[in-house]
Amino acid sequence: MISALLYLQYHSIKNRTLMRIKRLKQPKYLVGGIVGGLYFYWCFFRAIFVTPRGGRSITLLASPSNAALYESIGALVLLTILLVAWIIPNSRAALTFTEAEVTFLFPAPISRRVLIHFKLVRSQTAILMTALLLTLVTGGLRSNAWIHAAGWWLFFSTLNLHLLGSSFARTKLMDRGITNWQRRLAILALVFLTAGVVIIWTRQSMPPFEPSQMQDFAAVRNYAQQVLTAGPVPYLLYPLRLVVRPYLASNAMAFLYALGPALLLLLLHYWWVVRSNVAFEEASVEASRKRAEKVAAVRAGNWRAAQKPPRRKRSPFKLRPVGPPAFALLWKNLISAGQAYSLRVWVSLIVFAVCISLGVGQAAGGSSAREVLGSIAAMLMAWSLLVGTQFLRQDFRQDLPLADILKTYPLRSWQLALGELLAPAAALAAIQWFLLVFVVGLFWQAASARLGWQSWLGMGFGAALIIPVLDLITLQIPNAAALLFPAWFQEAKSGGAGIEATGQRLIFMLGQMVVFVVALTPAAALFAGVFFLVKMLLGMATAIPLASIAAAIVLAVEAALGVMLLGWLFERYDVSAGTSG
Amino acid sequence: MIQVEALTKLYGEFVAVNELGFEVKSGEVMALVGPNGAGKTTTLRCLSGIIPPTRGSIRICGHDLGQDPIAAKRELAFLSDEPRLFDYLTVEQHLAFVARIYQVKDYELVADQLLGELELAGKRNALPGELSRGMKQKLAIACGLLHAPRVIYFDEPLTGLDPMGIRRMKDSILKRARDGAAIIISSHLLHLVEEICSHILILKDGRKVAHGTLAEITQQFATQAGEMNLEEVFFRATSEAREGQQ
């Protein structure tokens, strides 16, 4: 029977790989594949062919002096993962199968044990890929690569078996009438008891750790080393250290010594999982249904539905039935974005920002706290300008799956485009104005002393003027990309796997940066021209706001043209192309 | 109300709809039937302005859909087989949104009436995710009918409805037709077509193979064997088209 399941697994992988190779005939995958391949070569494989010049590998290779420390840290990380797996989950054991697998395998004359074996074999594909990737990331290709790869494989295989076994054990406890909270309390009691023993031993056997020592990294490290490598901790972590040890082996002989106990532990886990006779079918059917719904939602472009069910949200304002229709889209998308963007919330936040800025200004006196906070706010503002559009997606990117419905609306295409952009633009501008109030307030004294308060206020005014128009432009770039390359957009959005998908995402990011710079250039040139001219004639305080107004006008014209272009693109958008591969 | 002339839609070199022409007058209910891939959905999408035709003209209540799409779209509603709703808007918010898009001044009265008629009155604050498939379909219908369209397209209107819902839907379609709307229904359910449609257009490979009242097309495909029902007409029409092509 297992041979049929192996046949299924083998051909699934083979066909998926062939499909990926075949689709490289399409330019979008070929270009994505080339760019992704170059990226991976540059990041991971280049080190094999090029001799590093003074660069340091990030390999976590342990030297004999700190091997025990690293081993204990690794064991602690593993312990944390295992504790989470024992404490947090509250449902019965469910093996994830696809809906097709449920349909074909569950009614078939296949024993539960064979299904578990199938699941274990299938999970090996992901484990092997993860082990390979982590070996590359941790720079292990140049030295002892095979040790690292095998170490990662042992680690993840044991972890996978333990998670499966713990879910079976949890189900058995539930069947015996032990509730989730009883189980959690028992585990937590055990954790606290063990931690208590360690703390008592530490207090009795080691000198106290002074808070002032926290600034000395070497002191912290030495103290941690003593706690983790002496007393009860090494014994308590012993089984977990066995799992981590092969990865940290410094040479082949050390690896072979570590391999035996680790393999024995792996086999014990395997025996535990296979011997567990737990009914997982019902929960698995439900889990596979949810998984299928998510996959279907992503394939249909409804990424939101795949994430989590939306909650009911209050309208940001009352939408009257008569008025500019584009505002209906703003209203709709603000509801989608959530209550965080209601006018009341933003007014409150700006008042709060003003108070905090002034308060910090008074309290900080001569210290640099104001400048540090102001710099953080300024950096956040710049960051939100560049990448804010990736977080606020209540526009065409959200509504593309419903493009056919939007196209039936009696609206001009530019009205649709404007309406779609308004909500994220308003939300982004509100966030940036909020940060701007902070920046202006926190740098008030320093900047006023250097530039004069009129000039500083003028700069704030200029930035406030330019920000919303700039947001409108930056939002047009990913929206235009989604309309121009819908299949690419779906691929990037759904987190498509493979080198070519990574390449596509990189191309998107690069394209966005280039277009952003091109859009900014005319406005920046005009700003500079007006600024220097007016500064010579009327002074700095007048020059900044006037130059900002000129730049804002250029950006507004660009934004208007962009909205028209976006509308035109939407008009030409083929609704059948949205989900096509 | 609906005038279609030489409608052609190409996808690359593939002809999805080929030189299609017909007219649907006020009060008429026309069925658009044909085998899978005949071009029914493409035709409906062209007629509702979702996709532009490659050639030909479409007039909705006298407005050319290509030249004056806004005026034409104000008069029509397209109700797809799969209810297409915004996940994050409640039933009430959907209606408020559609009212603003179509500028329906006193929409609350119409909305109340529609929600009552479609048994959605108790679900005003529900999100689509909290509604059954049939309820979602009803909400999509309420949104489509809110602006009192004079031209309505239904794509498989009975999908997902329970027996009571099916009866109400049929009654609703006939009522809209009696009130003067021009209606096109795309469906594979030939008994539905026989029951409520005054006219039938049979498509095959994007081409019109039969068009007229049920009596007219039955007569067109009648044999000496005696009376024929729509199912027999359908099979004869589509198989003759296939033979003709061969």
Interface residues (C-beta under 8 A of the other chain):
Chain A: N302 R304 A305 P309 P310 R311 R312 K313 S315 L319 R320 P321 V322 G323 P325 F327 A328 W331 K332 I335 S336 L402 D404 I405 K407 T408 Y409 P410 L411 R412 D574 V575 S576
Chain B: Y11 R45 S48 G49 I50 I51 P69 I70 A71 K73 R74 L76 A77 F78 S80 R84 F86 D87 Y88 L89 T90 Q93 A96 F97 A99 R100 I101 Y102 Q103 V104 K105 D106 Y107 N125 L127 G129
